């Protein structure tokens, strides 16, 4: 699963990489957490737009927002069939810009956080789904990240990882491609530029959001790591 990530890449670089028609004024985020708003790229009327959506999916048919925190991730293997995801999988796919994510490895006495990124801190996108929910006082737009089995290089950290897309043709395929081509993208990252390093246990506290969270540490030197915020069950609870 993925419960924290970073997006510190300058907005103008994201604008060029994802070929969006509009650009948000984004502040660097080093510890994006569930239930916070984050930049998401969607295809509307044949153009790519960057909008702010809340992380934690609320299906359009849900009676309330109470299960959003449990749907920050969705299993890619079953997203096309699960009630919580299948409509969004068919009609409302999105790209979630990122330049790294955090995962926690179980170690003696606690958990050690790792930062997973690409060489050179190159930005990429998570394959996401989004929804529009309008049964409350105000409409809410939310998103989730799809996950797959972990790349063998990082499965010792966690057995799942988010779907990472790094090339423009992959972005286009996820947003606009046909069913078979999109399904082929739902795989472990697999490319040679994957980097993973142990980082400070401070990332476990959502109030910490600064560049020092990315700095490498010696595994275990800080003692037991804090839990990574909410621990929602992966998949659908609806």
C-alpha positions as CSV (number, residue, x, y, z in Angstrom):
1,X,0.0,0.0,0.0
2,X,1.0,3.6,-0.1
3,X,0.1,5.9,2.8
4,X,2.5,8.9,2.4
5,X,4.3,10.5,-0.6
6,X,6.1,13.7,-1.7
7,X,5.6,16.1,-4.5
8,X,8.2,18.9,-4.3
9,X,8.9,19.2,-8.1
10,X,8.4,22.8,-9.3
11,X,5.0,23.4,-10.8
12,X,6.5,24.5,-14.1
13,X,8.3,21.2,-14.5
14,X,5.1,19.3,-13.8
15,X,3.3,21.5,-16.4
16,X,5.8,20.5,-19.0
17,X,6.0,16.8,-18.1
18,X,2.3,16.2,-18.0
19,X,1.3,18.6,-20.8
20,X,-1.5,20.2,-18.7
21,X,-3.4,23.3,-20.0
22,X,-3.4,25.0,-16.6
23,X,-1.0,25.1,-13.7
24,X,-1.6,25.3,-9.9
25,X,0.5,27.3,-7.6
26,X,1.9,24.4,-5.6
27,X,3.9,24.5,-2.4
28,X,6.4,21.7,-2.0
29,X,5.0,18.8,0.0
30,X,7.4,16.2,1.6
31,X,4.8,14.2,3.6
32,X,1.5,14.1,1.8
33,X,-1.0,12.2,3.9
34,X,-4.5,10.6,3.5
35,X,-7.5,13.0,3.7
36,X,-5.3,15.9,2.5
37,X,-5.8,17.7,-0.8
38,X,-3.2,17.0,-3.5
39,X,-2.7,17.9,-7.2
40,X,-4.3,15.4,-9.6
41,X,-4.3,15.4,-13.4
42,X,-7.5,14.6,-15.3
43,X,-8.6,14.6,-18.9
44,X,-11.6,16.8,-19.5
45,X,-13.0,17.7,-22.9
46,X,-9.8,16.4,-24.6
47,X,-7.5,18.5,-22.4
48,X,-5.4,17.7,-19.3
49,X,-6.3,19.8,-16.3
50,X,-4.5,19.8,-12.9
51,X,-6.9,20.1,-10.0
52,X,-6.8,19.7,-6.2
53,X,-8.7,16.6,-4.9
54,X,-8.8,14.9,-1.5
55,X,-6.9,11.7,-1.0
56,X,-9.3,8.9,0.0
57,X,-12.0,7.8,-2.4
58,X,-15.7,8.4,-1.8
59,X,-17.7,6.5,-4.5
60,X,-20.5,8.5,-6.0
61,X,-23.1,6.1,-4.7
62,X,-21.8,6.1,-1.1
63,X,-24.4,7.3,1.5
64,X,-21.7,9.3,3.3
65,X,-18.0,10.0,3.5
66,X,-17.2,7.8,6.5
67,X,-15.1,5.2,4.6
68,X,-12.9,7.6,2.7
69,X,-9.8,6.9,4.8
70,X,-10.1,3.2,4.1
71,X,-10.0,3.8,0.3
72,X,-6.7,5.6,-0.1
73,X,-5.5,2.6,-2.1
74,X,-7.2,0.1,-4.4
75,X,-5.9,-3.2,-5.6
76,X,-5.3,-2.9,-9.3
77,X,-6.0,-6.7,-9.8
78,X,-9.7,-6.2,-8.8
79,X,-10.4,-2.5,-9.5
80,X,-12.4,-3.2,-12.6
81,X,-14.8,-5.4,-10.7
82,X,-15.0,-4.0,-7.1
83,X,-18.1,-1.8,-6.5
84,X,-16.0,0.9,-4.9
85,X,-13.7,1.3,-7.9
86,X,-15.2,-0.2,-11.1
87,X,-17.1,2.9,-12.3
88,X,-14.1,5.1,-11.7
89,X,-11.8,2.6,-13.3
90,X,-13.9,2.6,-16.5
91,X,-14.6,6.4,-16.6
92,X,-12.5,8.5,-14.2
93,X,-8.8,7.7,-14.3
94,X,-6.2,10.2,-13.2
95,X,-2.5,10.8,-12.8
96,X,-1.2,11.7,-9.3
97,X,2.1,13.6,-9.6
98,X,4.8,12.5,-7.1
99,X,8.6,12.3,-6.8
100,X,8.7,9.7,-4.0
101,X,6.7,7.7,-1.6
102,X,7.3,6.2,1.9
103,X,6.9,2.6,3.0
104,X,7.5,1.0,6.4
105,X,9.5,-2.1,6.9
106,X,8.9,-4.2,10.1
107,X,12.1,-4.4,12.1
108,X,13.0,-5.5,15.6
109,X,11.2,-3.2,18.0
110,X,9.1,-1.3,15.5
111,X,9.0,-0.1,11.8
112,X,11.7,1.6,9.7
113,X,10.4,4.0,7.0
114,X,12.0,4.0,3.6
115,X,11.7,6.5,0.8
116,X,11.2,5.0,-2.7
117,X,12.0,7.3,-5.6
118,X,13.6,7.5,-9.0
119,X,17.3,8.4,-9.6
120,X,17.8,12.1,-9.7
121,X,14.5,12.7,-7.9
122,X,12.8,12.5,-11.3
123,X,9.0,13.1,-11.0
124,X,6.5,10.4,-12.0
125,X,2.8,9.7,-11.6
126,X,0.8,7.2,-9.7
127,X,-2.0,5.6,-11.6
128,X,-5.1,6.9,-9.8
129,X,-8.9,6.9,-9.9
130,X,-11.2,9.8,-9.0
131,X,-14.8,10.3,-8.0
132,X,-17.4,13.1,-7.6
133,X,-19.6,12.8,-4.5
134,X,-22.6,15.2,-4.1
135,X,-24.7,13.8,-1.3
136,X,-23.5,16.2,1.4
137,X,-23.7,19.9,2.0
138,X,-21.1,20.5,-0.7
139,X,-19.8,18.3,-3.5
140,X,-16.5,16.5,-2.8
141,X,-13.9,15.2,-5.3
142,X,-11.6,12.5,-4.1
143,X,-9.0,10.1,-5.5
144,X,-7.3,6.8,-4.7
145,X,-4.0,5.2,-5.8
146,X,-3.9,1.8,-7.5
147,X,-1.4,-0.8,-6.1
148,X,0.3,-3.9,-7.4
149,X,2.7,-6.6,-6.0
150,X,6.0,-4.9,-5.1
151,X,9.0,-4.9,-7.4
152,X,11.3,-7.7,-6.1
153,X,13.9,-5.1,-5.1
154,X,11.6,-3.6,-2.5
155,X,9.4,-6.5,-1.5
156,X,11.5,-6.9,1.7
157,X,10.1,-3.5,2.7
158,X,6.5,-4.1,1.8
159,X,4.7,-6.7,-0.4
160,X,2.7,-4.0,-2.3
161,X,3.6,-0.8,-4.0
162,X,1.7,1.9,-6.0
163,X,1.6,1.7,-9.8
164,X,4.3,4.1,-11.0
165,X,4.1,5.7,-14.5
166,X,7.2,7.6,-15.6
167,X,6.9,8.2,-19.4
168,X,4.6,10.5,-21.4
169,X,3.3,7.6,-23.4
170,X,2.3,5.9,-20.2
171,X,0.5,9.0,-19.0
172,X,-1.5,9.2,-22.3
173,X,-2.3,5.5,-22.2
174,X,-3.6,5.6,-18.6
175,X,-5.8,8.6,-19.3
176,X,-7.0,7.8,-22.8
177,X,-5.9,4.3,-23.8
178,X,-8.1,1.3,-24.4
179,X,-8.8,-1.3,-21.8
180,X,-6.1,-3.8,-22.7
181,X,-3.4,-1.2,-23.0
182,X,-4.3,0.3,-19.6
183,X,-4.3,-3.1,-18.0
184,X,-0.7,-3.6,-19.2
185,X,0.4,-0.6,-17.2
186,X,-0.7,-2.2,-13.9
187,X,2.6,-3.9,-13.0
188,X,5.5,-3.4,-10.6
189,X,7.8,-0.5,-11.8
190,X,10.6,-2.7,-12.9
191,X,13.0,-0.1,-14.4
192,X,16.6,0.3,-13.3
193,X,16.3,3.8,-11.9
194,X,14.3,2.7,-8.8
195,X,16.0,4.0,-5.5
196,X,15.1,3.2,-1.9
197,X,16.7,4.5,1.2
198,X,15.9,4.4,5.0
199,X,14.8,7.8,6.2
200,X,13.9,9.4,9.5
201,X,11.0,8.1,11.7
202,X,9.8,11.7,11.7
203,X,7.9,11.0,8.6
204,X,5.4,9.0,10.7
205,X,4.1,12.2,12.1
206,X,1.9,14.0,9.6
207,X,2.8,17.4,11.2
208,X,6.3,17.0,9.9
209,X,6.6,18.2,6.4
210,X,10.1,19.4,5.5
211,X,13.1,18.4,3.3
212,X,14.9,16.7,6.2
213,X,12.4,13.8,5.9
214,X,14.1,12.7,2.7
215,X,17.6,12.5,4.1
216,X,19.1,9.0,4.4
217,X,19.7,7.5,7.8
218,X,21.2,4.3,9.1
219,X,18.4,1.8,9.5
220,X,17.4,1.6,13.2
221,X,19.5,4.4,14.4
222,X,16.5,6.3,15.7
223,X,14.8,3.4,17.4
224,X,11.2,2.3,16.6
225,X,9.5,4.2,13.9
226,X,6.1,5.9,14.4
227,X,3.2,4.3,12.6
228,X,2.6,5.9,9.2
229,X,-0.6,7.8,10.1
230,X,-3.9,6.1,9.3
231,X,-3.7,2.4,8.5
232,X,-6.6,1.8,6.2
233,X,-7.4,-1.6,4.9
234,X,-6.4,-2.0,1.3
235,X,-9.3,-2.5,-1.1
236,X,-13.1,-2.0,-0.8
237,X,-15.1,-1.8,2.4
238,X,-18.3,-0.9,0.5
